[in-house]
């Protein structure tokens, strides 16, 4: 387990949108071996909602558009999955 000071010193160098994007990419890479399109669709939609709900005062506007795109792509992936 990492001490909170290490995590805090890492997060001070980045915006919240950049950290969320890193967690999104790592989570997506972690879901690929499972092979479930439904889980990836839920992951996309969940992070899309998270990007939209992040206050824009501490985040740049580009992450709002990333959230909108993920909210459109996520349910589409969920509905076209065959599992």
N, C-alpha and C positions, 0 to 999 in steps of 0.2 A: 504494500500500500504506500502510495506517495504522500508525503506531508503536504498540507494545504499551502504552505509557503511556496513550494515548487510549482504547484498548479497555478497559484496566483501570479507568480512572476512570469510564467509562460503566457497566461491570458492577458496580462497588461500590455503585451507587445502587439496584440491583434484585436480587430473589431469582432463583435459578437457574430456577425454574419460569416466571417472567415472561419471562425471556430465551428459554427453550425455546418458550414459546407464541408469542412474536414471530417466531422462526425458522420455526415450524410454519406460521403464517399467511402469512408471506412466501413460503415454499416452496410452499404450496397455491396462492397467487395466481400463482406462476411456472409451475405445472403446468397451470393451466386452459387457456391457449392451445394446449397440445399436444392436448387433447381425448381423452386416454386415461384411461378409468376404471380400468384395471388399475394404471397408475402412481399414480393418486390413492389407490387402495386400498392399495398397498404403502407409500405415503407415510404414510397414516393409521396402518397397523399398525406401521410402524417407529417413528413418534413415540409411539404408545401404549406400545410396549415401552420406549422411552427414558424416558417419564414414570414408568413403573412401576419401572425400575431406578435412578432417581435416589434417593439416600439421603434418607429422610424427616427426618433431623436437620437438613438444610439447606434443606428444602422444606416447604411447607405441605401438609396432607392433601388439599386440593381437587384438586391436580394428580395425585394417585393415582387419584381417580375420573375425571378427564379421561383418564388413560391407559387405564383399564379401558374407558371408552366408546369410545375410539379403537381399542382392540384388538378390540372387538366389531364396530364399523362397518367397519374396514379390510378384513377378509376377506369381509364381505358385499358390499362394493363390488367386490372383485376377482372374486368368483364370478358376479355378475350382469352383468358387463361382456361385451359381445358381440365385442370386438376380439380 
